[in-house]
Amino acid sequence: MRAGPVPSPCVSICRIDPSSGLCVGCLRTLDEIAAWGSLADDTKRDIWTEIERRRSAGAGAARPSVSRRDAAA
């Protein structure tokens, strides 16, 4: 079991890529961003897993890598 709150992946680069529908900063969808504050920790972890999958698939190739540890917002 993981302890502590799940950090937001937000890196304060808030712009939605029109072709992918993902934020170029955190690689979340608008729905994921809007719901973040009210989601359960397990769901937040699922979104982090999806962000990592998106990054591995090349969705974030043009931006710096963000890790859970580094995300503070």
C-alpha positions in Angstrom: 0.0 0.0 0.0 1.3 3.5 -0.8 1.2 6.2 1.8 0.5 9.9 1.5 -1.4 11.9 -1.0 -0.9 11.4 -4.7 0.7 14.5 -6.2 -0.8 16.3 -9.2 1.2 15.8 -12.4 0.6 19.5 -13.2 3.8 21.4 -14.2 2.1 24.8 -14.9 2.5 24.4 -18.6 -1.3 24.5 -19.3 -2.0 24.2 -23.0 -4.2 21.6 -24.7 -2.8 20.1 -27.9 -5.7 20.2 -30.4 -4.5 17.1 -32.2 -4.2 14.8 -29.2 -6.5 16.5 -26.7 -3.8 16.3 -24.1 -2.2 19.0 -22.0 1.3 19.5 -23.3 2.6 20.0 -19.8 1.1 17.1 -17.9 -0.3 14.8 -20.6 -3.8 14.7 -19.0 -7.1 15.2 -20.8 -9.3 18.1 -19.8 -11.6 15.6 -18.0 -8.7 14.2 -16.0 -7.6 17.7 -15.1 -11.1 18.9 -14.1 -11.8 15.9 -12.0 -8.4 15.5 -10.3 -9.3 17.2 -7.0 -12.2 14.9 -6.3 -10.7 11.6 -7.4 -9.8 8.8 -5.2 -6.1 8.1 -4.8 -6.4 4.8 -6.7 -7.9 6.6 -9.6 -5.1 9.3 -9.5 -2.5 6.5 -9.6 -4.3 5.0 -12.6 -4.0 8.4 -14.3 -0.3 8.5 -13.5 0.1 5.1 -15.1 -1.8 6.4 -18.2 0.4 9.5 -18.3 3.5 7.2 -18.2 2.0 5.1 -21.0 1.3 8.2 -23.1 4.9 9.5 -22.5 6.3 6.1 -23.6 4.1 6.2 -26.7 5.7 9.5 -27.6 2.9 11.9 -26.6 5.4 13.9 -24.5 8.5 13.6 -26.6 8.8 17.3 -27.1 8.6 18.2 -23.5 10.7 17.5 -20.4 9.9 14.4 -18.4 7.8 14.7 -15.2 8.0 12.2 -12.5 5.6 11.6 -9.6 8.4 12.6 -7.3 9.0 15.9 -9.0 5.4 16.9 -9.4 4.4 19.3 -6.7 1.2 21.0 -7.9 
